């Protein structure tokens, strides 16, 4: 588990550097921005997005045990760079080095994803298997309670690419986060990353102290 986490952190660090170089070249075309009607940047994520992991009738992913909706949020983006041929959307828990969602080969004429677009079998794009191992779908935050730091940082990022991605995948070995990050790094090295935009949210399952 620790080795896998370090691998993911290393890949994300390499991707951040590589992708940042190519995103800078798109700045002259206007800002590429990501927004959501479900939550605002740097805010606490709503219950609709939180994983629903029941134990004895209580959701262990929320501070008060309330059921989570486990639905991906509404996302929309503007200012896509000229020449965009596909989009990739990733939800990454920076605090835990954990990938909750990855959708790739989103069509170039798509500028938004409705709430719950990350359900299994979604027609908006191909999805990787998340780090929970629960399937090729979105699964929301579930940070451990009473473990510092309390609030985890969740970053949604949309990448604009000049080409679709080809990820090795099969029924027995579906594409996962590491597969996707490797593909993004290669795309960045080839100049296929035209821009990226991010949106950040926070969540803690630790009950507030009295």
N, C-alpha and C positions, 0 to 999 in steps of 0.2 A: 504493500500500500504506500509506504513512504517513498520507495523508488519510483512508483508510478506517478505520485504527486510531484516529485522533483522533475520527472520527465515532462509532465504537463506544464509545470512552471517554466522550465527551460524553453520549451517550444513556444509558449506564449510570449516570453521575453524576446526570443529571436523574431517572432512574428511582429511584435510591437515595433522593433527597430526597423525591420525590413519594410513593413507596410507603411510606417511613418514616412520613409523616404519617398515612396511612390505617391502617397496621399498629398505630399507637399506640392507636387507638380500640378495637381488639379485645383489648387487654391485660386489660381487666376481666373478660373471659369465660374467662380461664385461659390458660396459656402454650401457644402453638402451637409444637411442637418437631419437628425432623427428626433421624432417626438412621439408622444403617446397621449391618448385621452384617458387611459387607465391610471396612469400615475405621472407625476411631474419629476423632472430631473432632481436628483439629490434628496428625494423624499422617501418616506417609509412605504414599502410595497403593500398593496391592499390584500385582504384575505382571499380575494378571487384568484390570486396568483400563487398562493402557498400550497405546498404539497399536503395531501390529506392522508397521513399515515396513522391509522387507527390502532390503539392499544387499549383494550378494556373499555371501549366506547369513547375514548378520548384521543384527540389528535395530538400526537407528541410534537408536531411541528409548530404549534402555536402556543403563546404564553398562557392563554386561558382554556386551551383544549378545544376551541371551536374548530369545526370542520373547515378545511381549505377547499377552494374551488379547483385548484391545480389546472388553471387555464392560462395559456400564454396571453400577454396583454395585446391590446390594439397598438400597432406600430405604423407610423407613416414617415416617409422621407421626401425631402425636396432638394433641388439643386444637384441632381445626379450629374456626374461628369459626362461630357460628350463622348460617345463611343461605347457607353455601357451596354453590355450584352447579357449580363446576369447579375444577380445579387446573392449574397450570403448573409444570413443572420445568425448570430451566436449569442447565447446567454452564458456568461462565465462568472462564477463565484471567485472573486480575486482573493478573498480571505482564506478560502479552503483549497484553492487551485482545483476547482471542480466545474466540469462542464454540464450544465443543465439542459442545454438545447443547442442544436445546430441544424439549420435548414439551408440548403444550397441549390443552385440552379433555379432560383426564382426568376421568372420571366422578366425581360427588360422593360416591358410596359406596365409592370406592377409597381405601384408607388405606396402601397399600404397593405398590411395584413390585419384582418379583423381579429377580434378577441377569440381565442381558442383555435387559431389557425395551426397551432402546433400539436393538435390531436393526431393520434396514430392514423396513418393512411391519408393524411392531408394532401390535397391536390395543388397546393400552392408551391411546392417544391419537394425535393428529396430531403430526407432527414437522417441524421446519424443516430446511433444508439448513444444515449446519454450515459454519464458516469454512474448513475444508479444501476444501470443494467436492466432497466425496466422496459426497454423497447425503443424503437425509433420514433421519438415523440418528445414533447416538452414535459418536464416534470419540475415543479416549482421548488422554491427554497424550503429547507428544513434544517436550519443550523442547530447544533446541539445546545440545549439549555444549560445555563450555569457554567459555561466554558468560555473563558476569555479568548478573544474579544467577543462581547455579547452580540453586537450587530455586525453581520457580514455585509460585504460590499458586492453588489450584483451589477454587472455591466452588460448591457445589450449593445452589440455593435453590428452595424450593417456595412458590408463591403460592396463596392461597385467594381465589377470586373469587366474586362474587354472580351472575355471568353467564358464559356461554361467550364465547370470543373469536372474532371473525370476522377472519381474515387473508386479504388478497388473495393468491391463489396460482394457478398454472397449471402445466401440464406443462413449458412452456418457461421459466417464471419462478416457481419454487417459493418459498414464504415462507422468509426467512432470519432471521439474528439481528436485523438492523436493523428488519425488518418486525415481529418479535415485540416488541422493546423499544418501538417506537412504539405498538403496541397496548396494551402494559402501562401506558405513561405515560398514554394516553388513558383507560384503565380507572381508573387512580388518580385522575385529575382528575374523573372522574364518580362517585367514591366506590365503585367496584366492587371495589377491593382491600380485602379484609377482614383479611388478615394475611399474614405471610411468616415463614419459618424457614429457617436456613442451616446448612450443614455444610462444614467446610474441610479440605482435604488438601494435601499438598505432594509435589512430585516433582522429581528432578534426574537427568539422563542423563549427567552429568559423572562419569567414574571417580574414585574416591577417590584422593587423593594418597598416595604411599608415605612 
